[in-house]
Amino acid sequence: MKNIFSILLVFLFSLSSSFAQNTENYSISGTVKDKNGENLVGATVLLNFNNGSFSKGTITNLNGEFSLSNLSSEVGEYTLKVSYIGYQTVEKTVTLNANTVFDIVLEDGKTLSEITIKSYREYPVTLTEVSKEELEKRNLGQDLPILLKYTPSVVSTSDAGAGVGYTGMRV
């Protein structure tokens, strides 16, 4: 019984190691720079299988370097897409058959001219038209500051009580 168990165990280990040898994992690495040779930190690097079944991505480090590892060797073409704000996006077609290194240079994107946004807003103002007839009805012989007290948003004060002397108005 022990012999059968040990033979079965050896067979399973050899079977699993043969599967492991048939699957190869590749990597894609490289650098992303601008046309002046400056490293682009934080550029987005995306690898898409053309049928849409696989996608893997990363961003560049402080040296502008990226690495996509443990890529299965599924037959077909992949699209490597590199983008960065202010630069044109670069797309390259890649066939995985070995570890590959790319040095990608991004060109400046189009810059927009300055735009100006202006806005005008009307402030709400209370307006009261006082006719001659209304003034004559309310006048009762009083001065103008006392009459203006009857309009909205006007506060008038007077020392002497009848608009004589120091008179103040606030709107």
Backbone bond lengths (Angstrom), bond angles and torsions (degrees), N, CA, C in turn:
res aa  C-N    CA-C-N  psi(-1)  N-CA   C-N-CA  omega(-1)  CA-C   N-CA-C  phi
1 M - - - 1.445 - - 1.517 110.62 -
2 K 1.383 114.16 -39.23 1.457 117.80 178.82 1.524 110.77 -64.70
3 N 1.308 116.41 -36.91 1.468 119.96 -179.16 1.527 111.44 -65.42
4 I 1.307 116.77 -40.55 1.467 120.31 179.44 1.528 110.29 -65.71
5 F 1.309 115.93 -42.58 1.464 120.43 179.23 1.527 111.48 -63.42
6 S 1.331 117.33 -43.77 1.467 120.60 -179.53 1.531 110.96 -68.72
7 I 1.326 118.66 -35.98 1.469 121.41 176.89 1.526 109.85 -66.00
8 L 1.315 116.84 -42.68 1.461 121.61 178.27 1.523 110.97 -63.21
9 L 1.308 117.16 -40.69 1.461 122.29 178.97 1.529 111.57 -64.69
10 V 1.324 117.20 -43.98 1.473 121.63 177.60 1.528 109.82 -63.40
11 F 1.316 118.02 -40.55 1.458 122.28 179.30 1.532 111.10 -62.80
12 L 1.330 117.06 -42.82 1.469 120.45 179.49 1.522 111.78 -64.87
13 F 1.330 118.02 -41.23 1.466 121.17 178.74 1.526 111.38 -64.81
14 S 1.325 116.76 -41.26 1.465 119.58 -179.73 1.527 110.66 -68.75
15 L 1.325 117.06 -34.73 1.456 121.49 178.47 1.525 110.87 -67.11
16 S 1.331 117.66 -43.59 1.465 120.85 -179.70 1.523 111.46 -68.35
17 S 1.327 118.29 -35.27 1.466 120.12 178.99 1.523 110.91 -71.08
18 S 1.347 118.01 -30.82 1.464 119.48 177.96 1.527 110.59 -69.79
19 F 1.335 118.24 -34.72 1.463 120.58 175.08 1.522 110.94 -67.30
20 A 1.306 117.14 -39.11 1.458 121.29 -179.12 1.519 111.18 -65.92
21 Q 1.331 118.15 -31.44 1.455 120.37 -179.78 1.517 111.83 -75.01
22 N 1.327 118.58 -25.92 1.456 121.51 -178.07 1.522 113.13 -80.41
23 T 1.294 118.24 -19.14 1.463 120.11 179.64 1.516 108.96 -98.31
24 E 1.320 115.20 117.75 1.456 120.08 178.48 1.516 108.50 -105.60
25 N 1.295 115.36 140.25 1.455 120.74 176.46 1.514 108.51 -112.92
26 Y 1.314 114.92 130.84 1.452 121.13 -179.77 1.517 109.69 -111.13
27 S 1.317 114.31 170.44 1.465 119.20 176.35 1.522 109.36 -137.27
28 I 1.316 114.36 151.99 1.462 122.27 173.90 1.514 106.17 -122.09
29 S 1.312 116.38 127.96 1.460 120.40 179.44 1.520 108.58 -139.55
30 G 1.326 115.63 173.31 1.454 119.17 178.62 1.507 112.04 161.70
31 T 1.327 114.61 -167.45 1.462 121.37 179.14 1.516 109.34 -127.33
32 V 1.331 114.93 154.89 1.459 121.74 176.35 1.519 107.13 -124.04
33 K 1.340 115.67 122.77 1.466 121.56 -178.64 1.519 109.59 -134.03
34 D 1.341 115.43 164.04 1.455 118.98 172.94 1.524 108.95 -90.81
35 K 1.341 117.31 -179.14 1.466 119.70 -175.11 1.526 112.71 -68.19
36 N 1.343 118.01 -15.94 1.464 122.00 176.69 1.527 112.41 -89.77
37 G 1.329 117.69 -0.54 1.459 121.59 179.37 1.517 114.18 88.13
38 E 1.333 117.87 7.04 1.468 121.44 178.90 1.529 109.79 -79.40
39 N 1.338 116.30 137.83 1.463 121.17 177.04 1.520 109.82 -67.06
40 L 1.319 116.47 137.25 1.463 121.29 176.57 1.525 108.22 -101.29
41 V 1.311 115.63 105.67 1.464 122.45 -177.50 1.525 108.70 -82.92
42 G 1.317 117.36 129.21 1.463 121.90 176.49 1.514 114.25 85.70
43 A 1.336 118.40 15.33 1.466 120.70 175.88 1.529 108.83 -68.66
44 T 1.312 116.77 143.99 1.462 122.08 -179.03 1.524 109.86 -88.91
45 V 1.338 116.29 127.89 1.466 122.56 178.07 1.522 106.93 -120.03
46 L 1.342 116.56 122.24 1.460 121.48 -175.29 1.525 109.14 -129.52
47 L 1.327 116.58 131.69 1.463 122.67 178.07 1.522 107.82 -112.98
48 N 1.344 116.67 119.80 1.466 122.10 -179.20 1.519 109.39 -119.71
49 F 1.340 115.53 134.13 1.457 119.87 170.81 1.517 106.12 -75.35
50 N 1.323 118.19 137.77 1.461 120.98 -171.00 1.522 114.40 -62.40
51 N 1.326 119.12 -23.99 1.461 118.91 177.33 1.530 112.00 -87.30
52 G 1.324 117.15 1.35 1.461 121.29 175.84 1.510 115.17 84.30
53 S 1.342 118.57 4.56 1.460 120.15 -176.18 1.521 113.30 -83.87
54 F 1.324 118.00 -12.50 1.462 120.20 -174.60 1.516 109.30 -140.96
55 S 1.314 115.56 138.17 1.460 120.09 176.79 1.520 108.42 -151.35
56 K 1.320 116.38 136.04 1.455 121.24 178.30 1.519 107.11 -146.41
57 G 1.325 116.69 143.24 1.454 118.70 -177.69 1.511 112.87 -146.43
58 T 1.329 114.82 167.64 1.456 122.28 178.08 1.524 108.22 -159.47
59 I 1.331 116.25 178.56 1.462 121.33 173.35 1.523 108.46 -125.90
60 T 1.326 115.65 158.99 1.460 119.32 -178.38 1.522 110.66 -77.86
61 N 1.348 115.32 152.42 1.466 120.96 -179.23 1.535 110.14 -88.52
62 L 1.328 117.18 -165.83 1.466 121.72 -177.57 1.526 112.94 -64.57
63 N 1.318 117.64 -22.41 1.464 121.52 178.77 1.525 112.23 -95.78
64 G 1.335 117.19 6.64 1.459 121.09 -178.18 1.515 113.42 76.19
65 E 1.328 118.04 16.38 1.460 122.65 -176.68 1.527 111.14 -97.03
66 F 1.328 115.28 148.30 1.465 120.82 175.37 1.524 108.90 -136.10
67 S 1.334 115.46 160.08 1.459 120.78 177.21 1.522 108.96 -152.18
68 L 1.311 115.43 126.22 1.464 122.39 173.11 1.525 106.15 -114.69
69 S 1.324 117.26 110.19 1.467 120.69 -175.36 1.520 110.47 -114.97
70 N 1.329 115.33 173.75 1.469 123.56 -178.52 1.524 111.68 56.82
71 L 1.327 115.73 43.66 1.463 120.47 177.12 1.517 108.18 -89.40
72 S 1.314 116.74 127.58 1.465 119.80 -179.03 1.523 109.06 -71.52
73 S 1.303 115.07 157.53 1.465 120.14 -176.36 1.527 111.04 -91.71
74 E 1.308 117.26 42.13 1.457 120.53 178.18 1.524 108.50 -64.22
75 V 1.313 116.50 130.05 1.458 121.27 -174.74 1.522 109.40 -68.25
76 G 1.306 116.08 135.60 1.448 121.28 177.62 1.511 111.48 141.12
77 E 1.309 114.15 178.17 1.452 119.59 -178.85 1.519 110.50 -99.37
78 Y 1.303 114.38 144.85 1.453 122.67 177.48 1.525 108.22 -116.27
79 T 1.309 115.99 156.48 1.458 121.18 174.61 1.513 108.33 -113.87
80 L 1.329 116.27 121.77 1.459 122.58 176.18 1.520 106.88 -96.91
81 K 1.328 115.86 119.22 1.466 121.52 -176.11 1.525 108.47 -117.91
82 V 1.337 116.78 124.34 1.461 122.51 -179.12 1.520 107.83 -120.68
83 S 1.344 115.89 127.30 1.466 119.79 -179.16 1.519 110.16 -138.64
84 Y 1.330 114.27 153.16 1.463 121.77 179.56 1.521 106.98 -155.65
85 I 1.317 117.03 142.14 1.461 121.21 -177.25 1.526 109.56 -62.58
86 G 1.323 116.07 130.45 1.459 121.73 178.79 1.517 113.74 89.97
87 Y 1.351 117.07 0.14 1.461 121.36 -179.35 1.522 109.53 -128.64
88 Q 1.334 115.76 157.32 1.455 120.47 177.83 1.532 109.76 -74.98
89 T 1.312 116.13 141.17 1.465 122.06 179.77 1.531 109.89 -73.89
90 V 1.336 116.10 139.12 1.469 122.06 178.86 1.521 108.24 -112.69
91 E 1.341 116.50 133.22 1.461 121.93 175.48 1.522 108.66 -123.50
92 K 1.339 116.15 131.63 1.468 122.05 178.26 1.517 108.81 -127.87
93 T 1.320 116.50 143.18 1.458 121.93 175.65 1.523 108.46 -90.05
94 V 1.347 115.72 130.72 1.462 122.13 -174.42 1.527 108.53 -127.25
95 T 1.329 116.95 135.36 1.460 122.32 170.44 1.521 107.40 -111.48
96 L 1.336 116.38 121.19 1.465 120.13 -177.81 1.522 110.24 -78.88
97 N 1.332 116.39 111.49 1.461 120.61 172.36 1.523 110.85 -142.93
98 A 1.328 116.43 -2.86 1.467 121.68 176.88 1.525 107.27 -166.16
99 N 1.318 115.77 170.04 1.463 119.40 173.46 1.526 107.93 -67.58
100 T 1.327 116.50 131.21 1.457 121.42 -172.31 1.517 110.28 -122.55
101 V 1.339 115.97 142.98 1.462 122.07 177.53 1.526 108.00 -121.16
102 F 1.334 115.78 129.92 1.462 121.89 178.95 1.521 109.64 -119.10
103 D 1.324 116.19 139.30 1.461 122.20 168.01 1.519 106.03 -112.93
104 I 1.318 115.87 108.73 1.459 121.35 -172.50 1.520 109.43 -106.69
105 V 1.332 115.85 132.31 1.463 122.46 178.00 1.522 107.51 -114.40
106 L 1.334 116.16 123.35 1.461 121.21 179.00 1.523 109.79 -97.54
107 E 1.325 115.61 137.04 1.467 122.27 177.36 1.523 109.40 -89.86
108 D 1.336 115.17 152.62 1.464 120.10 177.78 1.519 109.97 -59.45
109 G 1.318 114.93 142.08 1.451 120.26 176.46 1.515 110.30 -84.22
110 K 1.292 115.54 177.09 1.460 120.05 177.75 1.517 108.84 -74.72
111 T 1.314 115.30 136.98 1.463 119.57 176.75 1.515 108.60 -104.02
112 L 1.287 115.04 142.58 1.455 120.84 179.70 1.513 109.63 -91.24
113 S 1.313 115.30 150.14 1.459 118.52 175.85 1.525 109.00 -77.27
114 E 1.302 114.56 168.56 1.459 120.93 -176.71 1.523 110.44 -66.45
115 I 1.318 115.39 140.77 1.456 119.95 173.71 1.520 108.21 -118.87
116 T 1.313 115.39 147.60 1.454 121.36 179.53 1.518 108.27 -122.13
117 I 1.308 115.52 131.18 1.460 121.23 178.25 1.515 107.58 -113.37
118 K 1.320 115.10 123.35 1.461 120.04 179.07 1.518 108.72 -119.74
119 S 1.302 114.18 147.04 1.453 119.63 178.59 1.516 108.81 -140.77
120 Y 1.292 115.20 139.11 1.456 120.75 177.53 1.518 107.98 -122.26
121 R 1.295 114.05 138.33 1.452 118.61 -177.86 1.514 108.69 -132.96
122 E 1.307 115.79 133.51 1.455 119.73 176.44 1.520 108.53 -82.85
123 Y 1.309 114.79 132.48 1.453 119.64 177.40 1.521 108.67 -84.74
124 P 1.308 118.23 135.97 1.462 119.55 178.90 1.530 110.27 -69.30
125 V 1.314 115.51 125.87 1.458 121.49 -179.00 1.520 107.59 -126.87
126 T 1.305 115.15 134.06 1.452 119.48 175.98 1.517 108.16 -83.61
127 L 1.304 115.35 130.12 1.455 120.33 -177.26 1.520 108.48 -125.91
128 T 1.304 115.02 129.80 1.458 119.96 177.48 1.519 108.48 -130.07
129 E 1.309 115.09 125.07 1.462 118.95 175.07 1.526 107.67 -98.35
130 V 1.302 114.58 125.00 1.461 120.25 -179.68 1.522 107.30 -107.13
131 S 1.324 115.23 119.69 1.467 119.04 -178.89 1.530 110.68 -83.64
132 K 1.302 114.25 167.81 1.470 120.87 -179.84 1.525 110.26 -62.22
133 E 1.322 115.97 -38.09 1.461 120.13 -178.96 1.526 111.05 -64.82
134 E 1.353 116.90 -41.25 1.464 119.75 178.60 1.514 111.11 -64.62
135 L 1.326 116.33 -40.06 1.462 119.29 178.36 1.528 110.81 -62.64
136 E 1.310 115.91 -40.51 1.468 118.95 -179.53 1.521 110.92 -68.13
137 K 1.359 117.53 -34.61 1.461 120.32 178.51 1.520 111.36 -67.14
138 R 1.327 117.50 -41.82 1.451 121.69 -174.53 1.526 112.88 -92.46
139 N 1.283 118.97 -8.82 1.456 121.35 -169.05 1.513 112.53 -60.43
140 L 1.235 119.31 -58.75 1.459 124.44 -179.88 1.533 111.93 48.68
141 G 1.345 115.39 27.66 1.456 119.55 176.35 1.508 114.97 79.43
142 Q 1.331 118.73 23.51 1.461 120.83 -177.74 1.526 110.99 -98.03
143 D 1.330 115.53 163.09 1.458 121.60 179.13 1.531 111.12 -78.06
144 L 1.334 114.70 169.47 1.456 121.51 -178.17 1.537 113.49 -60.35
145 P 1.342 121.94 -43.81 1.477 119.56 179.07 1.525 113.32 -58.49
146 I 1.289 117.60 -35.81 1.469 120.62 178.85 1.521 109.83 -69.61
147 L 1.330 117.67 -37.83 1.465 120.62 178.35 1.538 111.21 -68.50
148 L 1.331 116.84 -36.41 1.466 120.09 179.71 1.523 112.30 -68.74
149 K 1.315 117.17 -19.58 1.458 121.03 178.70 1.533 111.26 -62.61
150 Y 1.309 117.67 -22.68 1.461 121.73 -179.31 1.532 112.90 -81.98
151 T 1.317 118.33 -6.96 1.465 120.04 178.24 1.533 108.89 -89.21
152 P 1.323 117.37 152.22 1.465 120.46 -178.49 1.531 111.63 -64.24
153 S 1.317 116.99 144.49 1.464 126.22 175.44 1.515 114.25 68.15
154 V 1.314 119.37 15.39 1.468 121.26 177.81 1.517 108.36 -116.51
155 V 1.324 115.26 128.68 1.458 121.57 175.47 1.519 106.31 -118.54
156 S 1.324 116.10 122.89 1.471 118.23 178.75 1.520 108.75 -122.82
157 T 1.312 114.49 142.01 1.464 121.28 178.62 1.520 108.33 -129.72
158 S 1.318 114.43 153.62 1.465 119.20 -179.04 1.517 108.46 -145.74
159 D 1.353 116.28 140.39 1.463 120.91 179.52 1.520 112.11 -69.34
160 A 1.313 115.67 -44.69 1.457 119.38 -173.45 1.517 112.28 -87.41
161 G 1.303 117.50 -8.07 1.451 119.68 176.67 1.501 113.38 93.49
162 A 1.304 119.97 -22.55 1.458 121.38 -177.78 1.518 111.13 -121.55
163 G 1.334 117.98 21.45 1.456 120.31 178.87 1.512 113.13 83.75
164 V 1.311 117.25 6.44 1.452 121.18 179.21 1.525 107.55 -94.62
165 G 1.298 118.55 137.10 1.460 121.67 -179.61 1.516 110.52 93.14
166 Y 1.331 116.32 -138.47 1.466 120.85 -178.30 1.521 109.68 -82.27
167 T 1.321 114.72 121.42 1.456 120.73 -179.83 1.524 108.17 -124.10
168 G 1.323 117.10 136.74 1.463 120.92 179.10 1.517 110.93 -126.34
169 M 1.347 115.09 144.76 1.469 120.13 177.64 1.526 108.82 -133.61
170 R 1.325 115.23 138.46 1.465 121.83 174.41 1.513 108.81 -126.07
171 V 1.305 114.54 136.85 1.464 119.13 179.20 1.511 108.33 -109.57
